[in-house]
Structure formats: structure tokens, C-alpha cells
Amino acid sequence: MKKLIGITAATALTLTFAGGSAMAAKPTVPGDVLAVAQQGLNELKQNINAFPDHLGFEDLAQVERAEIGLGQQVLYIDNDKLRNGSASLNAVTKPANAYQFVVYADDMPKAQITVAKQSGKWTVVQAGGGAEDLGLAFEQAETFAKAKGKDQEPALVKSGPAFYWTVQADGQEYAIPAASVERGKMLGGFDYTKAYPAGDVVKQLQANAKKNAASSLTYGGGGASIQPQAVEGIGSTNDNGSLLAMLGLGVAGLFATGVTLRTRKK
């Protein structure tokens, strides 16, 4: 299996990246799911036509070099579990019949594809651009785990349109948001340059749920996309954007204890 990126830990708390190659989908992704994701990528390539920049690609030649990279099952926030609270973000989720894939071209995340089960059949329910934050946040999560001496596969949590990678270290769980510094401003100033205690994220999600946050505000990282459809097996979740109410709720102060990370230069 190819590695996503070559990683070195400068210190236990401050991390940096070195260059590397695109990472093949995790072997834990079922073969039939991966096959559907590949089919989705093929269709995406055919439909980009003369506007590759709309999905973050430099040109059509780079589109042709694109390949399926990182793949992970999605954990959705469960409202019933969220009400009880936890120091673990993973503990207030439920796994769904859905997998998120990141498409890489020239060692950079470019597009993302969501494969989910509908009517008993795996199908592509969303495809589009805006994968850079998701891919780079994964690199941060993996780097943070390695710096802590933990060889683990980060879990992927989804709340509304926002994603978190979670890792276990120092006897607790940390969350790395899939949001750049600039895009993190939309969510109160938290981004993938820090690893935040997962319990703080849970508390904020609880606060959002109590305020019955409006779901009209969108955050998807940019780029054109095929709109997501219903996914089997999600059940009671808050996957309607409640996390986005973090705007104006003092999130920056809440996450002041985050461990600072350093991203690689693009």
C-alpha cells in the first residue's frame, strides 16, 4: 500500500510534513465499495469536460492522472447519544453504510466521492471538488498519532457538512477538523492546524442542538458537486448542518486548548 505522505514529527506537539505519494484506499474498504468509487471517478472525469478548474484541477491532463486515494467509513453524529454527552466524539456517533473517498492527482487531494448503500445497492451519492481540507486534515491526524507513538487509522466523523478525523492519544481522544485556516473562520476559527480535545467538540455540538441551530448555512469546502442523496443506515443523526451554528458561539475560546500542528507547504 502506498503512503499518502511522508511524515516527520518535529516535536511531540509541533508537526510538519514532507513530500510523498498518494495513498491507496485502506484495505478495510470492501472491494465492492471501492469498485463503485472507481466507477464514480470514471464518470466524474467524463463529466468535467472543459472546466476542470471548477473541481480544483489544473487542467484536463491532471484530471486524467487522478486516482482514488484515501477511503474511510463515515461515522455520523447520533442525536440520542449526543444528548447524553461524552469525552469522545466517536462515542456519540453511529456507523453508516457510507464511505468517503478522496481523489488525488499529483500527490494532492482534489476531489471527493461518497459511496453509500441505497435500496440494498452501493452507489455514488455525491461527487465533487473541495477535497483539499479533508485530505490535508487526514495528514495532520495521522502525523499527530505517529508523533504520539500511536500507529492507528484515524476515524472519520461527520456532523452536517463538516468532517473531523479523530485519533486516540495520551489517554484521550482528539479531533482534527477538515477545515483550512481560512475556511475555519466560517466555523468560529477552528481548523486543521490544531488537534482539539474531542470532548470540547461534543460540548459544542450539544450547545448547538439545544439552540436548534438553523441548517440553511452551508459549508462544503467549495467546488461543484452532485448533491447528496439519502443514505441507508444513518437513522437518527443531526446531519443537517447543526454544527454550523458554531458561528458566533465563542468557538475560538472553547478550543483554546488545541495542540498546534504545522501543515506542509503547498
DOBA-823236 format. One line per field, with one value per residue (C-alpha): residue in three letters; residue number from 1; z, x, y. Coordinates in steps of 0.05 Angstrom, whole numbers, m for minus. Layout:
N
resn	[ALA ...] .
resi	[NUM ...] .
w	[Z ...] .
u	[X ...] .
v	[Y ...] .
***
This chain:
266
resn	[MET LYS LYS LEU ILE GLY ILE THR ALA ALA THR ALA LEU THR LEU THR PHE ALA GLY GLY SER ALA MET ALA ALA LYS PRO THR VAL PRO GLY ASP VAL LEU ALA VAL ALA GLN GLN GLY LEU ASN GLU LEU LYS GLN ASN ILE ASN ALA PHE PRO ASP HIS LEU GLY PHE GLU ASP LEU ALA GLN VAL GLU ARG ALA GLU ILE GLY LEU GLY GLN GLN VAL LEU TYR ILE ASP ASN ASP LYS LEU ARG ASN GLY SER ALA SER LEU ASN ALA VAL THR LYS PRO ALA ASN ALA TYR GLN PHE VAL VAL TYR ALA ASP ASP MET PRO LYS ALA GLN ILE THR VAL ALA LYS GLN SER GLY LYS TRP THR VAL VAL GLN ALA GLY GLY GLY ALA GLU ASP LEU GLY LEU ALA PHE GLU GLN ALA GLU THR PHE ALA LYS ALA LYS GLY LYS ASP GLN GLU PRO ALA LEU VAL LYS SER GLY PRO ALA PHE TYR TRP THR VAL GLN ALA ASP GLY GLN GLU TYR ALA ILE PRO ALA ALA SER VAL GLU ARG GLY LYS MET LEU GLY GLY PHE ASP TYR THR LYS ALA TYR PRO ALA GLY ASP VAL VAL LYS GLN LEU GLN ALA ASN ALA LYS LYS ASN ALA ALA SER SER LEU THR TYR GLY GLY GLY GLY ALA SER ILE GLN PRO GLN ALA VAL GLU GLY ILE GLY SER THR ASN ASP ASN GLY SER LEU LEU ALA MET LEU GLY LEU GLY VAL ALA GLY LEU PHE ALA THR GLY VAL THR LEU ARG THR ARG LYS LYS] .
resi	[1 2 3 4 5 6 7 8 9 10 11 12 13 14 15 16 17 18 19 20 21 22 23 24 25 26 27 28 29 30 31 32 33 34 35 36 37 38 39 40 41 42 43 44 45 46 47 48 49 50 51 52 53 54 55 56 57 58 59 60 61 62 63 64 65 66 67 68 69 70 71 72 73 74 75 76 77 78 79 80 81 82 83 84 85 86 87 88 89 90 91 92 93 94 95 96 97 98 99 100 101 102 103 104 105 106 107 108 109 110 111 112 113 114 115 116 117 118 119 120 121 122 123 124 125 126 127 128 129 130 131 132 133 134 135 136 137 138 139 140 141 142 143 144 145 146 147 148 149 150 151 152 153 154 155 156 157 158 159 160 161 162 163 164 165 166 167 168 169 170 171 172 173 174 175 176 177 178 179 180 181 182 183 184 185 186 187 188 189 190 191 192 193 194 195 196 197 198 199 200 201 202 203 204 205 206 207 208 209 210 211 212 213 214 215 216 217 218 219 220 221 222 223 224 225 226 227 228 229 230 231 232 233 234 235 236 237 238 239 240 241 242 243 244 245 246 247 248 249 250 251 252 253 254 255 256 257 258 259 260 261 262 263 264 265 266] .
w	[0 m19 34 30 51 81 152 205 275 294 367 405 397 334 270 198 131 77 6 m12 m57 m59 m11 m36 m6 61 56 105 50 19 m52 m80 m48 m77 m145 m143 m121 m181 m227 m196 m211 m283 m291 m257 m307 m365 m339 m323 m397 m407 m336 m293 m251 m224 m185 m166 m222 m261 m329 m363 m364 m288 m287 m326 m274 m217 m177 m117 m54 18 34 102 130 156 228 236 299 334 369 422 442 436 489 540 525 525 524 459 393 366 425 402 331 294 233 168 104 73 54 38 m14 m31 m103 m112 m171 m168 m94 m76 m55 m109 m107 m62 m74 m26 m36 4 4 m24 m33 m17 m70 m64 m106 m113 m77 m80 m122 m129 m111 m46 m21 m1 70 81 54 90 155 149 141 205 242 221 237 306 321 298 340 400 383 360 295 283 229 244 245 204 237 200 231 180 122 168 177 235 237 307 339 408 446 518 545 509 441 396 336 275 235 160 152 129 168 120 117 192 202 178 237 291 279 288 233 217 247 316 348 395 455 427 490 473 405 437 485 427 388 449 454 380 388 446 405 349 300 231 176 118 123 81 86 39 23 m45 m113 m156 m134 m146 m89 m35 m32 27 58 87 159 186 226 280 266 264 194 175 189 264 273 230 286 318 285 340 396 422 390 388 463 472 431 462 489 420 404 349 285 224 154 96 45 m18] .
u	[0 27 32 m7 51 120 114 163 149 189 168 114 67 90 86 108 102 150 133 105 58 m16 m43 m83 m152 m149 m155 m213 m256 m297 m278 m348 m350 m282 m305 m365 m320 m275 m336 m355 m286 m291 m358 m331 m273 m321 m366 m313 m303 m273 m280 m230 m216 m287 m266 m197 m157 m105 m124 m154 m86 m85 m156 m132 m78 m128 m138 m177 m137 m159 m223 m258 m326 m365 m389 m450 m469 m527 m573 m595 m523 m504 m555 m520 m453 m384 m310 m306 m333 m333 m377 m435 m435 m463 m431 m470 m469 m428 m355 m318 m262 m210 m186 m113 m75 m1 1 m53 m125 m171 m240 m283 m334 m386 m409 m470 m519 m588 m642 m590 m542 m477 m480 m446 m490 m443 m382 m346 m288 m266 m226 m163 m185 m207 m142 m96 m134 m122 m48 m50 m88 m40 20 m7 m19 51 82 46 72 5 1 m73 m123 m159 m235 m278 m337 m389 m435 m475 m428 m367 m317 m270 m214 m206 m146 m132 m71 m49 m109 m160 m189 m171 m207 m176 m228 m226 m222 m165 m147 m188 m248 m244 m265 m334 m337 m313 m238 m221 m183 m135 m74 m95 m116 m174 m198 m258 m298 m297 m327 m381 m399 m405 m449 m493 m499 m516 m570 m602 m604 m639 m589 m614 m590 m592 m518 m474 m402 m373 m303 m321 m324 m381 m415 m471 m520 m520 m578 m607 m562 m587 m569 m559 m623 m627 m570 m560 m531 m570 m518 m526 m451 m451 m485 m416 m412 m417 m418 m348 m316 m247 m246 m274 m218 m161 m131 m119 m50 m18 4 42 17 61 76 35] .
v	[0 68 122 186 229 222 248 271 295 356 350 315 374 411 372 382 346 323 304 236 198 186 134 75 63 27 m49 m44 m14 m71 m88 m76 m7 11 m12 35 92 78 79 145 173 150 185 247 250 244 300 351 366 436 461 422 484 481 419 444 411 450 422 361 326 328 301 241 229 229 165 141 151 153 116 112 92 152 158 203 241 207 257 208 193 266 286 242 273 242 259 220 244 173 152 197 171 112 79 86 48 103 113 177 175 227 232 251 279 295 278 329 318 345 314 272 217 189 118 94 37 53 0 m53 m29 10 74 141 192 252 272 338 382 412 352 390 403 331 303 352 343 268 280 322 268 213 256 273 199 179 234 205 136 111 71 77 91 157 152 199 234 276 328 367 381 385 328 311 260 231 197 168 194 209 172 214 228 286 315 348 388 383 459 504 567 609 563 552 624 602 555 601 598 524 488 431 466 441 376 392 350 312 326 401 386 344 400 449 401 394 470 474 421 459 522 484 515 534 488 537 557 513 492 442 466 494 463 438 375 326 336 282 234 195 142 77 61 132 135 189 237 312 311 373 426 439 443 506 544 548 616 668 618 631 570 600 606 536 505 545 481 451 424 465 429 453 439 423 477 471] .
***
